[in-house]
Amino acid sequence: MAHGASSPDAAARGPAPVDPRRSVFINCPFDDDYEPLRDALLLAVVSCGFTPRSALESGRASIARMDRIFQALYSSGYSIHDLSRCRGEGTEVLARFNMPLELGIAMSRRYRSDQASPHDWLVLVPTTAPYAQFVSDLAGFDLPRYDGTEQSLIQQVMSWLMIHPEALPGLPPTEVLKRLGAFRKAKAELKTAWGQIPWRLLVDAAVKAVAAEGP
C-alpha cells in the first residue's frame, strides 16, 4: 500500500509523491461531529490499497485552499464525496456547499481530453436524504446510501473501490471496522505530540492500523 513516511522530518516537508491511479481525494466534513465517520472512511480507503488525499495534506497557509483542493483532486484518479451535511444548520439555516462544489470539480474531470483515464467518483448520501430534490442533477445516478454508521460507510466505500482494477484485496469490511479502535488510539498519541496531526502521519497511522494483527 502506498503511504507517506512516518518520521517528523518527512511530515514537515509536506506530501510525498503518490500514484494518481491509487489516490482517492476525500471530500467530507472535517468537524468533530463527523470525525468517527471520517476515521472509518480513511480506513476503508487504505484497506483497499489506496492513498487518501486531501486539501489538508500540504498544511501550508501560503497556498490558497482552492489551490490545494485542485492540486489534490487533479492528482487523484478517484474521489469520494459525502453529501450528508448538505442541509440547513444553525440559527441562520445555512447549508454547507463546499462538498457539492468539490463534487462538481471532480465530475468535470471526466471530460478532460488530456488525461489517460477518466476520473471516477463516488457520492455518498444518507438513507433519509431526498437528494433528488435538492441536487436534482444527480437524480440519474444510483447513489449509494448509508445509514450514518461507521459499518455502513465502510461497506459502501470498500464495495465501490474493489470494483476498480487498482484495488488490492485485503480485509473484509467487518475486520476493517474492528481496527478503528487501534487507529483512534494512534491518533490520540499523534494529537498529543503534534496538536494538529499532519495528513501524512494520519494516513500512515491508518495504514498501520489496517495492517496490524488482530483487532
HELIX and SHEET records of a PDB file:
HELIX    1   1 PRO A    8  ALA A   12  1                                   5    
HELIX    2   2 PRO A   20  ARG A   22  5                                   3    
HELIX    3   3 GLU A   35  SER A   47  1                                  13    
HELIX    4   4 ALA A   55  GLU A   57  5                                   3    
HELIX    5   5 ARG A   65  TYR A   74  1                                  10    
HELIX    6   6 ASN A   98  SER A  108  1                                  11    
HELIX    7   7 ARG A  109  TYR A  111  5                                   3    
HELIX    8   8 TYR A  131  PHE A  134  1                                   4    
HELIX    9   9 SER A  136  LEU A  138  5                                   3    
HELIX   10  10 GLU A  150  LEU A  161  1                                  12    
HELIX   11  11 PRO A  173  LYS A  178  1                                   6    
HELIX   12  12 LEU A  180  TRP A  194  1                                  15    
HELIX   13  13 TRP A  199  ALA A  211  1                                  13    
SHEET    1   A 5 THR A  51  ARG A  53  0                                        
SHEET    2   A 5 SER A  23  ASN A  27  1                                        
SHEET    3   A 5 TYR A  78  ASP A  82  1                                        
SHEET    4   A 5 ASP A 120  PRO A 126  1                                        
SHEET    5   A 5 ARG A 145  TYR A 146  1                                        
END                                                                             
